[in-house]
């Protein structure tokens, strides 16, 4: 998988722990739409998983950078 700059930013946030889309937006400066798009792509690749649906809480599963 070729990682984008936004993917790298998302993975950097998740290295520190779980996060919600709003937190990703705040920490990375990317738009909410960009974050949601990349979260779904990273989820499909198996790199991350959504662990709590109502709040859309995410965590790192298998870092593709390693």
MIDO-415805 format. One record per atom (N, C-alpha, C): atom name; x, y, z; residue in three letters. Coordinates in steps of 0.05 Angstrom, whole numbers. Example, Ala and Ser with C-alpha at 12.3 -4.5 7.8 and 13.67 -1.06 7.14 Angstrom:
BEGIN
<rec atom="N" xx="264" yy="-114" zz="156" type="ALA"/>
<rec atom="CA" xx="246" yy="-90" zz="156" type="ALA"/>
<rec atom="C" xx="264" yy="-66" zz="156" type="ALA"/>
<rec atom="N" xx="257" yy="-45" zz="142" type="SER"/>
<rec atom="CA" xx="273" yy="-21" zz="143" type="SER"/>
<rec atom="C" xx="258" yy="1" zz="157" type="SER"/>
END
This chain:
BEGIN
<rec atom="N" xx="17" yy="-24" zz="0" type="UNK"/>
<rec atom="CA" xx="0" yy="0" zz="0" type="UNK"/>
<rec atom="C" xx="18" yy="25" zz="0" type="UNK"/>
<rec atom="N" xx="12" yy="43" zz="-18" type="UNK"/>
<rec atom="CA" xx="26" yy="69" zz="-19" type="UNK"/>
<rec atom="C" xx="12" yy="88" zz="1" type="UNK"/>
<rec atom="N" xx="27" yy="97" zz="21" type="UNK"/>
<rec atom="CA" xx="16" yy="115" zz="41" type="UNK"/>
<rec atom="C" xx="17" yy="144" zz="32" type="UNK"/>
<rec atom="N" xx="-4" yy="158" zz="37" type="UNK"/>
<rec atom="CA" xx="-5" yy="187" zz="31" type="UNK"/>
<rec atom="C" xx="5" yy="202" zz="56" type="UNK"/>
<rec atom="N" xx="10" yy="228" zz="53" type="UNK"/>
<rec atom="CA" xx="18" yy="244" zz="76" type="UNK"/>
<rec atom="C" xx="-4" yy="243" zz="97" type="UNK"/>
<rec atom="N" xx="-29" yy="243" zz="89" type="UNK"/>
<rec atom="CA" xx="-50" yy="242" zz="109" type="UNK"/>
<rec atom="C" xx="-51" yy="215" zz="123" type="UNK"/>
<rec atom="N" xx="-45" yy="193" zz="109" type="UNK"/>
<rec atom="CA" xx="-43" yy="167" zz="122" type="UNK"/>
<rec atom="C" xx="-21" yy="167" zz="143" type="UNK"/>
<rec atom="N" xx="2" yy="178" zz="136" type="UNK"/>
<rec atom="CA" xx="24" yy="180" zz="155" type="UNK"/>
<rec atom="C" xx="16" yy="196" zz="180" type="UNK"/>
<rec atom="N" xx="2" yy="218" zz="176" type="UNK"/>
<rec atom="CA" xx="-7" yy="234" zz="198" type="UNK"/>
<rec atom="C" xx="-27" yy="219" zz="216" type="UNK"/>
<rec atom="N" xx="-45" yy="205" zz="204" type="UNK"/>
<rec atom="CA" xx="-64" yy="188" zz="219" type="UNK"/>
<rec atom="C" xx="-49" yy="167" zz="235" type="UNK"/>
<rec atom="N" xx="-31" yy="153" zz="223" type="UNK"/>
<rec atom="CA" xx="-16" yy="132" zz="236" type="UNK"/>
<rec atom="C" xx="1" yy="144" zz="259" type="UNK"/>
<rec atom="N" xx="12" yy="167" zz="255" type="UNK"/>
<rec atom="CA" xx="28" yy="181" zz="276" type="UNK"/>
<rec atom="C" xx="10" yy="186" zz="301" type="UNK"/>
<rec atom="N" xx="-14" yy="195" zz="296" type="UNK"/>
<rec atom="CA" xx="-33" yy="200" zz="318" type="UNK"/>
<rec atom="C" xx="-39" yy="174" zz="332" type="UNK"/>
<rec atom="N" xx="-44" yy="153" zz="317" type="UNK"/>
<rec atom="CA" xx="-52" yy="127" zz="329" type="UNK"/>
<rec atom="C" xx="-29" yy="114" zz="344" type="UNK"/>
<rec atom="N" xx="-4" yy="121" zz="337" type="UNK"/>
<rec atom="CA" xx="18" yy="110" zz="352" type="UNK"/>
<rec atom="C" xx="17" yy="119" zz="381" type="UNK"/>
<rec atom="N" xx="4" yy="141" zz="386" type="UNK"/>
<rec atom="CA" xx="2" yy="152" zz="413" type="UNK"/>
<rec atom="C" xx="-23" yy="141" zz="428" type="UNK"/>
<rec atom="N" xx="-41" yy="128" zz="413" type="UNK"/>
<rec atom="CA" xx="-65" yy="116" zz="426" type="UNK"/>
<rec atom="C" xx="-89" yy="119" zz="408" type="UNK"/>
<rec atom="N" xx="-112" yy="111" zz="418" type="UNK"/>
<rec atom="CA" xx="-137" yy="113" zz="403" type="UNK"/>
<rec atom="C" xx="-145" yy="141" zz="398" type="UNK"/>
<rec atom="N" xx="-162" yy="145" zz="377" type="UNK"/>
<rec atom="CA" xx="-170" yy="172" zz="370" type="UNK"/>
<rec atom="C" xx="-196" yy="172" zz="354" type="UNK"/>
<rec atom="N" xx="-210" yy="194" zz="356" type="UNK"/>
<rec atom="CA" xx="-235" yy="198" zz="341" type="UNK"/>
<rec atom="C" xx="-229" yy="216" zz="316" type="UNK"/>
<rec atom="N" xx="-246" yy="216" zz="296" type="UNK"/>
<rec atom="CA" xx="-242" yy="233" zz="273" type="UNK"/>
<rec atom="C" xx="-238" yy="262" zz="280" type="UNK"/>
<rec atom="N" xx="-253" yy="272" zz="300" type="UNK"/>
<rec atom="CA" xx="-250" yy="300" zz="308" type="UNK"/>
<rec atom="C" xx="-222" yy="305" zz="318" type="UNK"/>
<rec atom="N" xx="-211" yy="286" zz="333" type="UNK"/>
<rec atom="CA" xx="-184" yy="289" zz="344" type="UNK"/>
<rec atom="C" xx="-163" yy="289" zz="321" type="UNK"/>
<rec atom="N" xx="-167" yy="271" zz="301" type="UNK"/>
<rec atom="CA" xx="-149" yy="271" zz="278" type="UNK"/>
<rec atom="C" xx="-149" yy="298" zz="263" type="UNK"/>
<rec atom="N" xx="-173" yy="309" zz="259" type="UNK"/>
<rec atom="CA" xx="-175" yy="335" zz="246" type="UNK"/>
<rec atom="C" xx="-160" yy="356" zz="262" type="UNK"/>
<rec atom="N" xx="-164" yy="356" zz="288" type="UNK"/>
<rec atom="CA" xx="-150" yy="376" zz="305" type="UNK"/>
<rec atom="C" xx="-120" yy="372" zz="305" type="UNK"/>
<rec atom="N" xx="-111" yy="348" zz="306" type="UNK"/>
<rec atom="CA" xx="-82" yy="342" zz="308" type="UNK"/>
<rec atom="C" xx="-67" yy="345" zz="281" type="UNK"/>
<rec atom="N" xx="-81" yy="339" zz="259" type="UNK"/>
<rec atom="CA" xx="-68" yy="338" zz="233" type="UNK"/>
<rec atom="C" xx="-73" yy="362" zz="215" type="UNK"/>
<rec atom="N" xx="-96" yy="375" zz="219" type="UNK"/>
<rec atom="CA" xx="-103" yy="398" zz="202" type="UNK"/>
<rec atom="C" xx="-116" yy="389" zz="176" type="UNK"/>
<rec atom="N" xx="-119" yy="363" zz="172" type="UNK"/>
<rec atom="CA" xx="-134" yy="354" zz="148" type="UNK"/>
<rec atom="C" xx="-164" yy="357" zz="152" type="UNK"/>
<rec atom="N" xx="-179" yy="359" zz="130" type="UNK"/>
<rec atom="CA" xx="-208" yy="362" zz="132" type="UNK"/>
<rec atom="C" xx="-220" yy="336" zz="143" type="UNK"/>
<rec atom="N" xx="-244" yy="339" zz="153" type="UNK"/>
<rec atom="CA" xx="-259" yy="316" zz="164" type="UNK"/>
<rec atom="C" xx="-264" yy="296" zz="141" type="UNK"/>
<rec atom="N" xx="-271" yy="306" zz="117" type="UNK"/>
<rec atom="CA" xx="-276" yy="287" zz="95" type="UNK"/>
<rec atom="C" xx="-250" yy="272" zz="87" type="UNK"/>
<rec atom="N" xx="-228" yy="286" zz="87" type="UNK"/>
<rec atom="CA" xx="-202" yy="272" zz="81" type="UNK"/>
<rec atom="C" xx="-196" yy="251" zz="102" type="UNK"/>
<rec atom="N" xx="-200" yy="258" zz="127" type="UNK"/>
<rec atom="CA" xx="-195" yy="239" zz="148" type="UNK"/>
<rec atom="C" xx="-213" yy="214" zz="145" type="UNK"/>
<rec atom="N" xx="-239" yy="218" zz="141" type="UNK"/>
<rec atom="CA" xx="-258" yy="196" zz="138" type="UNK"/>
<rec atom="C" xx="-250" yy="178" zz="114" type="UNK"/>
<rec atom="N" xx="-243" yy="190" zz="92" type="UNK"/>
<rec atom="CA" xx="-235" yy="175" zz="69" type="UNK"/>
<rec atom="C" xx="-211" yy="158" zz="74" type="UNK"/>
<rec atom="N" xx="-191" yy="170" zz="86" type="UNK"/>
<rec atom="CA" xx="-166" yy="155" zz="92" type="UNK"/>
<rec atom="C" xx="-170" yy="134" zz="114" type="UNK"/>
<rec atom="N" xx="-187" yy="140" zz="134" type="UNK"/>
<rec atom="CA" xx="-193" yy="120" zz="154" type="UNK"/>
<rec atom="C" xx="-204" yy="94" zz="142" type="UNK"/>
<rec atom="N" xx="-223" yy="98" zz="123" type="UNK"/>
<rec atom="CA" xx="-236" yy="75" zz="110" type="UNK"/>
<rec atom="C" xx="-216" yy="59" zz="93" type="UNK"/>
<rec atom="N" xx="-198" yy="73" zz="80" type="UNK"/>
<rec atom="CA" xx="-177" yy="60" zz="64" type="UNK"/>
<rec atom="C" xx="-158" yy="45" zz="81" type="UNK"/>
<rec atom="N" xx="-149" yy="57" zz="103" type="UNK"/>
<rec atom="CA" xx="-131" yy="44" zz="122" type="UNK"/>
<rec atom="C" xx="-144" yy="20" zz="135" type="UNK"/>
<rec atom="N" xx="-170" yy="23" zz="141" type="UNK"/>
<rec atom="CA" xx="-185" yy="0" zz="153" type="UNK"/>
<rec atom="C" xx="-186" yy="-23" zz="133" type="UNK"/>
<rec atom="N" xx="-192" yy="-17" zz="108" type="UNK"/>
<rec atom="CA" xx="-194" yy="-38" zz="88" type="UNK"/>
<rec atom="C" xx="-167" yy="-53" zz="84" type="UNK"/>
<rec atom="N" xx="-145" yy="-39" zz="88" type="UNK"/>
<rec atom="CA" xx="-119" yy="-51" zz="85" type="UNK"/>
<rec atom="C" xx="-111" yy="-67" zz="110" type="UNK"/>
<rec atom="N" xx="-126" yy="-65" zz="132" type="UNK"/>
<rec atom="CA" xx="-120" yy="-80" zz="156" type="UNK"/>
<rec atom="C" xx="-102" yy="-65" zz="175" type="UNK"/>
<rec atom="N" xx="-95" yy="-41" zz="169" type="UNK"/>
<rec atom="CA" xx="-76" yy="-25" zz="185" type="UNK"/>
<rec atom="C" xx="-89" yy="-15" zz="211" type="UNK"/>
<rec atom="N" xx="-114" yy="-8" zz="210" type="UNK"/>
<rec atom="CA" xx="-128" yy="3" zz="233" type="UNK"/>
<rec atom="C" xx="-155" yy="-10" zz="235" type="UNK"/>
<rec atom="N" xx="-168" yy="-6" zz="258" type="UNK"/>
<rec atom="CA" xx="-195" yy="-16" zz="261" type="UNK"/>
<rec atom="C" xx="-212" yy="3" zz="277" type="UNK"/>
<rec atom="N" xx="-237" yy="4" zz="271" type="UNK"/>
<rec atom="CA" xx="-256" yy="20" zz="286" type="UNK"/>
<rec atom="C" xx="-265" yy="3" zz="309" type="UNK"/>
<rec atom="N" xx="-261" yy="12" zz="334" type="UNK"/>
<rec atom="CA" xx="-267" yy="-5" zz="357" type="UNK"/>
<rec atom="C" xx="-292" yy="3" zz="372" type="UNK"/>
<rec atom="N" xx="-303" yy="27" zz="367" type="UNK"/>
<rec atom="CA" xx="-327" yy="35" zz="380" type="UNK"/>
<rec atom="C" xx="-343" yy="52" zz="361" type="UNK"/>
<rec atom="N" xx="-363" yy="41" zz="349" type="UNK"/>
<rec atom="CA" xx="-378" yy="54" zz="327" type="UNK"/>
<rec atom="C" xx="-392" yy="80" zz="334" type="UNK"/>
<rec atom="N" xx="-407" yy="82" zz="355" type="UNK"/>
<rec atom="CA" xx="-422" yy="107" zz="359" type="UNK"/>
<rec atom="C" xx="-404" yy="132" zz="359" type="UNK"/>
<rec atom="N" xx="-380" yy="130" zz="371" type="UNK"/>
<rec atom="CA" xx="-363" yy="154" zz="371" type="UNK"/>
<rec atom="C" xx="-341" yy="152" zz="350" type="UNK"/>
<rec atom="N" xx="-341" yy="130" zz="335" type="UNK"/>
<rec atom="CA" xx="-321" yy="126" zz="314" type="UNK"/>
<rec atom="C" xx="-293" yy="127" zz="326" type="UNK"/>
<rec atom="N" xx="-287" yy="111" zz="346" type="UNK"/>
<rec atom="CA" xx="-261" yy="109" zz="358" type="UNK"/>
<rec atom="C" xx="-244" yy="90" zz="343" type="UNK"/>
<rec atom="N" xx="-219" yy="98" zz="337" type="UNK"/>
<rec atom="CA" xx="-201" yy="82" zz="320" type="UNK"/>
<rec atom="C" xx="-176" yy="75" zz="336" type="UNK"/>
<rec atom="N" xx="-163" yy="52" zz="328" type="UNK"/>
<rec atom="CA" xx="-137" yy="45" zz="339" type="UNK"/>
<rec atom="C" xx="-120" yy="32" zz="318" type="UNK"/>
<rec atom="N" xx="-94" yy="33" zz="322" type="UNK"/>
<rec atom="CA" xx="-74" yy="21" zz="304" type="UNK"/>
<rec atom="C" xx="-75" yy="-9" zz="308" type="UNK"/>
<rec atom="N" xx="-76" yy="-23" zz="286" type="UNK"/>
<rec atom="CA" xx="-78" yy="-53" zz="287" type="UNK"/>
<rec atom="C" xx="-51" yy="-65" zz="277" type="UNK"/>
<rec atom="N" xx="-43" yy="-57" zz="253" type="UNK"/>
<rec atom="CA" xx="-18" yy="-68" zz="241" type="UNK"/>
<rec atom="C" xx="-5" yy="-46" zz="225" type="UNK"/>
<rec atom="N" xx="14" yy="-33" zz="236" type="UNK"/>
<rec atom="CA" xx="26" yy="-9" zz="223" type="UNK"/>
<rec atom="C" xx="39" yy="-17" zz="197" type="UNK"/>
<rec atom="N" xx="29" yy="-6" zz="174" type="UNK"/>
<rec atom="CA" xx="40" yy="-13" zz="148" type="UNK"/>
<rec atom="C" xx="67" yy="-1" zz="143" type="UNK"/>
<rec atom="N" xx="77" yy="17" zz="160" type="UNK"/>
<rec atom="CA" xx="103" yy="29" zz="157" type="UNK"/>
<rec atom="C" xx="125" yy="11" zz="167" type="UNK"/>
<rec atom="N" xx="118" yy="-10" zz="180" type="UNK"/>
<rec atom="CA" xx="139" yy="-28" zz="191" type="UNK"/>
<rec atom="C" xx="143" yy="-52" zz="175" type="UNK"/>
END
